[in-house]
Amino acid sequence: IMQKTGRFFRIAAPFLKLVFPLRVKPDIAHLPTGAVYLCRHGNNAGPPYTFLYLGGFVRPWVFSAFCEEKACFSHTYHYTFLERCKLPRPIAWIAARASAFFAPKMVRSLRAIAVYRNGAKSMLTLRESIKALLAGESILLFPDVDYTSENGGVGELYKGFLLLERMYCAKTGKHLPFVPIVVKPRKRIAIGQPVFFADGDPEAQMEGVIQELQRALSRLEAETA
């Protein structure tokens, strides 16, 4: 199911694709819908490529700070550009101002689902996601704990998103497909086979499913090296 993306994305995407070109475009016609797609952050390679080439097919989970201008400026200035990139203050300020103008418009245009770091609000993310999945839309998220890692190995994954299985199963009686994705910058987006929970208590299966997803991501990495 392709969703309508906002005007900002439709105008910006052709220019951004010149900066993030892809030799082989993903064939989205045959991909499962109503699924959860998982991609490694890959030190910021994952989001731009998946947003640009899967935009409209998936609704990405995006950290809530990027959904609103003031919060986006504060986060990118203090953390991204000063702390991580070690930029001089005036340049960090200009870069953060540009981010605060651009990022919230882009994520709204992609109909992103905001992810909250505080526990109480995280249920909003899950509820919005379930609503989308029940409507046949797909979700895209980046579950790696160390999102700055670029090495081939797949590191530790967050498990919180697996709560979607219990909620989805309770509503539909069906299991949710969790589909691994690997981005090879400038080359291709590789999409693996879905991983499913088995019947029974999802709580008891969480560790096994996370390990299976790590193995699936590692296999994809190796196959598309």
Buried (B, 14 or more C-beta within 10 A) or exposed (E): EEBEBBEBBEEBBEEBBEEBEBEEEBEBEEBEBBBBBBBBBBEEBBBBBBBBBBBBBBBBBBBBBBBBBEBBBBBBBEEBBBEEEEBEEEEBBEBBBEBBEBBBBBBBBBBBBBBBEEEEEBEBBBEBBBEBBEEEBBBBBBBBEEBEBEEEEBBEBEBBBBBBBBBBBEEEEEBBBBBBBBBBBEEBBBBBEBBBBEEEEBEEBBEEBBEBBBEBBBBBBEEBE
